[in-house]
Amino acid sequence: MRAFLQVIKGPGLGRKITLREGQLMYVGRTTADVNFPENPEMSSVHFSIQWLGNECQFKDLNSANGSFRN
């Protein structure tokens, strides 16, 4: 099974990031594992995501604008 994170709206539209099982990935505007510098609505480190085989754990990291999924 494969898992990925895909941008479906806003800056970075269409960008797809592959998740490796067990890897904890930080996503944000500047100082994260995956960066979206073109998105002014993201915090420096906005959220984390981890794929654990049969589920993904998603956590907002006290971002200024919040995080939404699905």
C-alpha positions, -999 to +999 in steps of 0.1 A: +000+000+000+011+036-007+002+068+010+007+104-002-002+139+007-016+160-022-023+197-024-058+202-038-062+240-033-041+271-032-004+276-036+013+243-046-018+230-063-012+195-076+020+189-056+021+153-043+044+141-014+049+104-009+048+092+027+070+063+038+055+040+064+065+050+099+081+083+089+071+114+108+070+143+084+067+180+093+051+203+068+053+241+068+063+273+051+100+274+059+116+252+085+100+218+080+108+185+061+084+196+033+083+233+026+057+255+009+074+289+009+048+303-016+020+298+009+018+328+033-011+312+053+012+284+066+033+287+097+070+279+096+061+243+108+024+240+104+015+203+109+029+168+111+017+137+094+027+100+099+016+070+080+014+039+101+004+013+075-034+013+080-038+049+091-024+084+089-020+105+120-023+142+113-016+169+140-018+206+138+013+221+155-003+253+170-004+270+136-018+305+133-044+296+108-053+260+118-052+228+097-079+211+078-080+176+062-103+158+039 
